[in-house]
């Protein structure tokens, strides 16, 4: 009897082994299939993402706000002024905002930009008249200038353009030293009359959004006159104390040389 049961037991063992092998094959197949599905993402295009950074081909003009001003400083590798935004405390009057901007300008830029105003310069006072003319009065330290027509031009328009870009009431800027008008800061740029902003000295992408063709003045308006240029009748008293005729340190005429587009001597 025992001998007759032995073939049946062998057949049962073979069936069991076959079923186990089939189960193992199915398990391996399912594992491989799941792995293929999970790894197939490498061959598929990624889904669009809202966080994709656009190419930095164009930078929008920086616009001043109540808590941020835009300062202009010379660049290290060109002859232009470059914008540097700076956070500030909100402030009330036009005169106070103008003085705040100039003090930030004097503090200097972040690298690699260069200082626009000589070290040690102080803002004595800023006056803003009803017609949009501002007078910025600096200490005599501003005369300790490195010189050169380009350096002088950059200092002057860093001041003028910074004020006009940040204080909407300001249309033109007169620069005083120790309360007095001077012919120039360092012998090149005529300061006997208030100057309108001129953003042609500023790199194009740093110009305020309301600049009109690079020249000062809100969009849609003509650039403001600079107070009777060439007439010698406004603000012309120089260090000699002469009135009306615009005599400066050397007694020269207050009429600017050249055209309004070029203030350099």
RAHUMO-V15977 format. One record per helix or strand of 2 or more residues. SS is the DSSP state (alpha for helix, beta for strand). FROM is the first residue (numbers start at 1). TO is the last residue. If there is no record, write none. Layout:
ss->SS from->FROM to->TO
ss->SS from->FROM to->TO
//
This chain:
ss->alpha from->2 to->43
ss->beta from->68 to->74
ss->beta from->81 to->87
ss->alpha from->94 to->107
ss->beta from->123 to->128
ss->beta from->133 to->138
ss->alpha from->140 to->143
ss->alpha from->149 to->166
ss->beta from->172 to->177
ss->beta from->180 to->181
ss->beta from->195 to->196
ss->alpha from->199 to->201
ss->alpha from->204 to->206
//
